[in-house]
């Protein structure tokens, strides 16, 4: 992907073997990096080992998101992986916005 000569945004899932390495290399090459935030999927997708769940408090979501941002330290923003089954009135959404903003990032849900 780094051989392509186009402006790209690279979305990186946290906690994978090469997550940090890929994010840092993308930034070094001048590409925008997004944390590809694992959230409980709407469909019956295979879950990630760590993902936001419906019913989490904003504090729990913030703690988890901070850890994920440490795994993808060059993230310019956060985007949603596989949809989210818990948007209806849960506290998680407010927690994501607050943590992303505090980290100097933007959340694209």
PyMOL commands that set and color helices and strands:
alter all, ss='L'
color gray80, all
select helices_A, chain A and resi 19-28+58-71+92-102
alter helices_A, ss='H'
color red, helices_A
select strands_A, chain A and resi 9-12+32-38+77-81+107-108
alter strands_A, ss='S'
color yellow, strands_A
deselect
rebuild
show_as cartoon
